[in-house]
Amino acid sequence: MAFGGDSAPSRVWQEPNAVQIHVTLEDIEPPIWRRLVVPIPATLADLHRILQAAMGWTDSHLYQFEIGGLRFGDIENLNQYRFQGDAQAFDASEVRLRDFIFQCNNQPVFHYVYDFGDDWRHRVALEKLLSLLPAPKVATCVDGARCCPPEDVGGPPGYFEFLRVLITPEPDEIEEQRHLKRWSGGKFNPERFDVIKTDKEVRRALRKGRVP
């Protein structure tokens, strides 16, 4: 509250309750990316579901977050498939964004890895803290570009080869091109991105268990 007859009222400070996140799929050009707004009470397990919906993956493989030299994910699966030299793993459902969000002024960056075979690495940058009214209970997608690669395409090298055969096949690759069109659903367009449809999917990601 401001004191004095002619003074303008001061803006009341509100504790941040959301974070704006920029997600980029690494080793792909042109970039495939999404910009999201996520409630900071969300856990890393929640963020996994949000990223799956935002990118267009089908949650068919293992995942992990790599943050500060540690790994977070499904603890049982990560320990089962732990290799020599792997960092210690922790349960993603027990860590909330707000547990390390205080570093957001420095725009911390961490990685989300999906499908250890294809090894899709996502760069996750916390862009800024937000104070929203009312406090958000679900995540939203506000921007993005380009379509998610098909599942099991073979990681970035396999995706580049997939696009090459799909778009500019050699004369002896026409049959393979037909096969890839059928395999990818018949109408795969790498430039396609529908922010309205993606936002609906992202909002649904936490519907069954909204954040506190």
For each residue, the residues with C-beta under 8 A, 3 or more apart:
1: 9 10
2: 7 8 9 10
3: 7
4: 7
5:
6:
7: 2 3 4
8: 2
9: 1 2
10: 1 2
11:
12:
13:
14: 17 131 133
15: 131
16: 19 40 101 129 130 131
17: 14 39 40 41 130 131 132 135 136
18: 37 38 39 40 129 130 131 132 135 136
19: 16 37 38 40 97 101 104 126 127 128 129 130
20: 35 36 37 126 127 128 129 130 142
21: 35 36 37 38 124 125 126 127
22: 33 34 35 36 124 125 127
23: 33 34 35 36 51 54 55 112 122 123 124 125
24: 31 32 33 122 123 125
25: 28 31 32 33 55 120 121 122 148 149
26: 121 122 123 156
27: 121 156
28: 25 31 32 149 156 159
29:
30: 145 146
31: 24 25 28 145 146
32: 24 25 28 55 145 146 147 148 149
33: 22 23 24 25 144 145 146
34: 22 23 54 55 141 143 144 198
35: 20 21 22 23 127 141 142 143 144
36: 20 21 22 23 50 54 139 140 141 142 202
37: 18 19 20 21 130 132 136 139 140 142
38: 18 19 21 42 46 47 50 97 139
39: 17 18 42 97 135 136 137 138 139 211
40: 16 17 18 19 96 97 98 101 129
41: 17 96 97 98 211 212
42: 38 39 46 47 50 96 97 139 206 211
43: 46 47 92 93 94 95 96 97
44: 47 48 65 72 73 92 93 95 96 97
45: 48 49 91 92 93
46: 38 42 43 49 50 139 205 206 209 211
47: 38 42 43 44 50 51 65 92 97 112
48: 44 45 51 52 63 65 73 92 112
49: 45 46 52 53 59 205 206
50: 36 38 42 46 47 53 54 139 202 205 206
51: 23 47 48 54 55 57 112 114 122 124
52: 48 49 55 57 58 59 114 205
53: 49 50 56 198 201 202 204 205
54: 23 34 36 50 51 139 141 144 198 201 202
55: 23 25 32 34 51 52 122 148
56: 53 147 148 198
57: 51 52 60 114 120 148 151
58: 52 151
59: 49 52
60: 57 115 151
61: 114 115 116 117 118 151
62: 73 74 77 78 81 114 115 116
63: 48 73 74 112 113 114 115
64: 71 72 73 78 89 112 113
65: 44 47 48 71 72 73 92 110 111 112 113 124
66: 69 70 71 87 110 111 112 113
67: 70 72 100 110 111
68: 100 110
69: 66 87
70: 66 67 87 88 89 90
71: 64 65 66 78 86 87 88 89 90
72: 44 64 65 67 89 90 91 92 95
73: 44 48 62 63 64 65 77 78 89 92
74: 62 63 77 78 91 92
75: 78 79 89 90 91 92
76: 79 80
77: 62 73 74 80 81
78: 62 64 71 73 74 75 81 82 89
79: 75 76 82 89
80: 76 77
81: 62 77 78 116
82: 78 79 86 89
83: 86
84:
85:
86: 71 82 83 89
87: 66 69 70 71
88: 70 71
89: 64 70 71 72 73 75 78 79 82 86
90: 70 71 72 75 94 95
91: 45 72 74 75 94 95
92: 43 44 45 47 48 65 72 73 74 75 95
93: 43 44 45
94: 43 90 91
95: 43 44 72 90 91 92 99
96: 40 41 42 43 44 99
97: 19 38 39 40 41 42 43 44 47 100 101
98: 40 41 101
99: 95 96
100: 67 68 97 103 108
101: 16 19 40 97 98 104 126 129
102:
103: 100 106 108 126
104: 19 101 107 108 126 128 129
105:
106: 103
107: 104 125 126 127
108: 100 103 104 125 126
109: 123 124 125 126
110: 65 66 67 68 124
111: 65 66 67 121 122 123 124
112: 23 47 48 51 63 64 65 66 121 122 124
113: 63 64 65 66 116 119 120 121 122
114: 51 52 57 61 62 63 118 120 122
115: 60 61 62 63 118 119 120 151 152 155
116: 61 62 81 113 119
117: 61 152 155
118: 61 114 115 152 153 154 155 158
119: 113 115 116 155
120: 25 57 113 114 115 149 155
121: 25 26 27 111 112 113
122: 23 24 25 26 51 55 111 112 113 114
123: 23 24 26 109 111
124: 21 22 23 51 65 109 110 111 112
125: 21 22 23 24 107 108 109
126: 19 20 21 101 103 104 107 108 109
127: 19 20 21 22 35 107
128: 19 20 104
129: 16 18 19 20 40 101 104
130: 16 17 18 19 20 37
131: 14 15 16 17 18
132: 17 18 37 135 136
133: 14
134:
135: 17 18 39 132
136: 17 18 37 39 132 139 140
137: 39 206 210 211
138: 39 202 203 205 206 207 210 211
139: 36 37 38 39 42 46 50 54 136 202 203 205 206
140: 36 37 136 199 202 203
141: 34 35 36 54 144 195 198 199 201 202
142: 20 35 36 37 195 199
143: 34 35 195
144: 33 34 35 54 141 193 195 198
145: 30 31 32 33 193
146: 30 31 32 33 190 191 192 193
147: 32 56 188 189 190 191 192 193
148: 25 32 55 56 57
149: 25 28 32 120 153 159 162
150: 153 159 162 183 184 188
151: 57 58 60 61 115
152: 115 117 118
153: 118 149 150 158 159 162
154: 118 157 158 159 161 162
155: 115 117 118 119 120 158 159
156: 26 27 28 159 160
157: 154 160 161
158: 118 153 154 155 161 162
159: 28 149 150 153 154 155 156 162 163
160: 156 157 163 164
161: 154 157 158 164 165
162: 149 150 153 154 158 159 165 166 180 184
163: 159 160 166 167 190
164: 160 161 167 168 169
165: 161 162 168 169 173 176 177 180
166: 162 163 169 177 180 181 184 188
167: 163 164
168: 164 165
169: 164 165 166 173 174 176 177
170: 173
171: 174
172:
173: 165 169 170 176 177
174: 169 171 177 178
175: 178 179
176: 165 169 173 179 180
177: 165 166 169 173 174 180 181
178: 174 175 181 182
179: 175 176 182 183
180: 162 165 166 176 177 183 184
181: 166 177 178 184 186 188
182: 178 179 186
183: 150 179 180
184: 150 162 166 180 181 188
185: 188
186: 181 182
187:
188: 147 150 166 181 184 185
189: 147 192
190: 146 147 163
191: 146 147
192: 146 147 189
193: 144 145 146 147 198
194: 197 198
195: 141 142 143 144 198 199
196: 199 200
197: 194 200 201
198: 34 53 54 56 141 144 193 194 195 201 202
199: 140 141 142 195 196 202 203
200: 196 197 203 204
201: 53 54 141 197 198 204 205
202: 36 50 53 54 138 139 140 141 198 199 205
203: 138 139 140 199 200 206 207
204: 53 200 201 207
205: 46 49 50 52 53 138 139 201 202
206: 42 46 49 50 137 138 139 203 209 210 211
207: 138 203 204 210
208:
209: 46 206
210: 137 138 206 207
211: 39 41 42 46 137 138 206
212: 41
